[in-house]
Amino acid sequence: MKGFGVAFGLFSAVGFLFWTPLSGLKTLHLGSCVITANLQGIQREFAEIRDTVQAEDENIDIRILRTTESLKDTKPLDRCCFLRHLVRFYMDRVFKIYQTPDHHTLRKISSLANSFLIIKKDLSVCHSHMACHCGEEAMEKYNQILSHFTELENQAVAVKALGELGILLRWMEEMI
């Protein structure tokens, strides 16, 4: 009977190792914080609504997530803190505020919010274990992003941020 338990445990571990790459789970390296996220699933959900959301964006002259200024130049040590703030921003000011009569889009937004909630919980664990350093540069970059949003009303902010979610997801992919 004991041999069965060991064999089952070994089989489960091997199964998990093979299942993880197929499930879309990716390990993100955020300085001293390491989390796992289903980036492929998030990309898939976003791809289904991207065109719809981007068509609603009337503020084409404003870019919030400037790839070169705020994301790519973020120091590895500050990535955890910066991502933690961005995830909170999406949870509190984008997913909650966005409105549309399209039920399909709302379901996808709900799914994205659930995925971000999982990331937020993992980042909170890192933060509570002091593995999520918040340097001055990370806070400055986050405040720059917030300042761009103050130019827009709530729905316009949600539309703009959703339309630029692909930029954030590509940046997260680079941390694998």
Number of C-alpha atoms within 10 A of each C-alpha: 6 7 8 9 10 11 12 12 12 12 12 12 12 11 11 13 11 11 12 12 11 10 13 16 16 18 16 18 18 25 17 15 22 17 18 15 18 18 20 16 16 21 17 13 19 22 14 13 17 18 11 14 20 16 10 12 18 11 12 8 5 14 14 18 22 14 14 9 11 18 21 13 11 16 15 16 19 21 26 29 26 26 22 22 19 18 20 16 15 20 18 12 16 23 22 13 16 18 14 11 7 9 9 12 19 16 12 18 21 15 17 20 20 15 17 22 16 14 20 19 13 17 24 17 15 21 17 9 10 12 19 25 20 18 14 10 14 23 15 13 18 20 13 15 17 16 12 14 19 10 11 14 9 15 16 19 23 23 24 25 26 23 21 18 19 17 17 18 15 14 15 20 14 10 15 13
